[in-house]
């Protein structure tokens, strides 16, 4: 997973919001700490209108 994250980070290097990856010491899940981290990151990304406006 860490190697894949490095590759994705490199590809997204010039993207407006780049790539953020966090690794949790937990089994495969999407628990409260993971959700809080994900939504905190997402709230920093401005929403854009779709192609249809």
matplotlib code that plots the C-alpha trace (Angstrom):
import matplotlib.pyplot as plt

x = [0.0, 2.8, 4.4, 1.1, 0.5, 4.0, 3.1, -0.3, 1.2, 3.7, 1.0, -1.1, 1.9, 0.6, -3.1, -4.8, -5.4, -2.8, -3.1, -3.3, -2.8, -3.2, -2.4, -4.2, -3.1, -6.5, -8.1, -9.7, -12.6, -13.8, -14.3, -14.9, -11.3, -10.9, -14.2, -13.2, -9.9, -11.5, -14.2, -11.8, -9.7, -12.8, -14.1, -11.0, -11.8, -14.0, -17.0, -17.2, -20.3, -20.5, -20.3, -24.0, -23.6]
y = [0.0, 2.4, 1.9, 2.4, 5.6, 6.9, 6.3, 8.0, 10.9, 11.3, 11.2, 13.8, 16.0, 18.9, 18.4, 21.4, 19.4, 16.7, 13.5, 12.8, 9.3, 8.2, 4.8, 3.6, 0.8, -0.9, -3.8, -3.1, -0.7, 2.8, 3.7, 7.0, 8.3, 7.4, 9.1, 12.2, 12.4, 11.9, 14.5, 17.0, 16.7, 16.8, 20.0, 21.8, 21.1, 23.6, 22.1, 22.7, 22.7, 19.8, 20.1, 20.9, 23.8]
z = [0.0, 0.8, -2.6, -4.4, -2.4, -3.5, -7.1, -6.9, -5.1, -7.9, -10.6, -8.7, -7.9, -10.0, -9.3, -7.6, -4.3, -4.8, -3.0, 0.7, 2.0, 5.6, 7.0, 10.2, 12.4, 12.0, 10.0, 6.7, 7.7, 7.5, 11.2, 12.8, 12.9, 9.2, 8.3, 10.3, 8.5, 5.1, 5.6, 7.0, 3.9, 1.6, 3.2, 2.0, -1.6, -3.4, -5.2, -8.9, -11.1, -13.5, -17.2, -17.3, -14.9]

ax = plt.figure().add_subplot(projection="3d")
ax.plot(x, y, z, "-o")
ax.set_aspect("equal")
plt.show()
